Every structure is written in structure tokens, then in C-alpha cells.
Amino acid sequence: MPQPRKYETRAEQQAAYRQRRIASEKELLLKKGLPALPAIPSMPGNARWSAMLAQAHLLLSEAVVEMQSYHDDRSAKWQESARAEELLAKVEQLQETIEQLQGIE
């Protein structure tokens, strides 16, 4: 005996698919800690953008702390090497980027 159809028409099937996608996107935003997108597409998502900038700031700050502690945990000989200088240059670039981000907020 054939199984009964879940949806009567392809249009109903497509509508259900779109609803599942919308729900999935909302769930993904919630997992990332971002507010939902605005109902009107032309409305700017200032709260969402602010949250994204705050997350970027947090990630960059954590990277600077980890890189600096990595540098500090190495031997004195390594700290005088070219690799250490490259690492410190990256740390300085990240700190400048953080300062620029603070200007955006």
C-alpha cells in the first residue's frame, strides 16, 4: 500500500521547505549569539552589527593575549629570533586593528 502524501501539492512542499530554512537560519543566529535579522530588509541591523563587532573585538583581543603569552613562555634565545620578531609584529598589527574597531563602535 503506498504511503499517503505529506503535502498535497509541490507548492505546499516548497512552502514547508522555506519555513524550515527560515527556522534553521534563526537557530543558527541564536547559536552565534546574534540578534535576529530585522523584519524589514531595508532596516539596518544596528544591534546585530554591534554584536558582530563586539565578537570580533573579543576574538582579536583573545588572539593578542594568546600570542603574547606564547612569546613570553619561550626561551630567551627564541625571543631574540626572527620568528619572535614576526610574532610581535603580528601582535602589533592586531592591536592596531583593535583600536580601529573601537573607533567604529
Secondary structure, 3 states (H helix, E strand, C coil): CCCCCCCCCHHHHHHHHHHHHHHHHHHHHHHHCCCCCCCCCCCCCHHHHHHHHHHHHHHHHHHHHHHHHHHHHCCHHHHCCHHHHHHHHHHHHHHHHHHHHHHHC
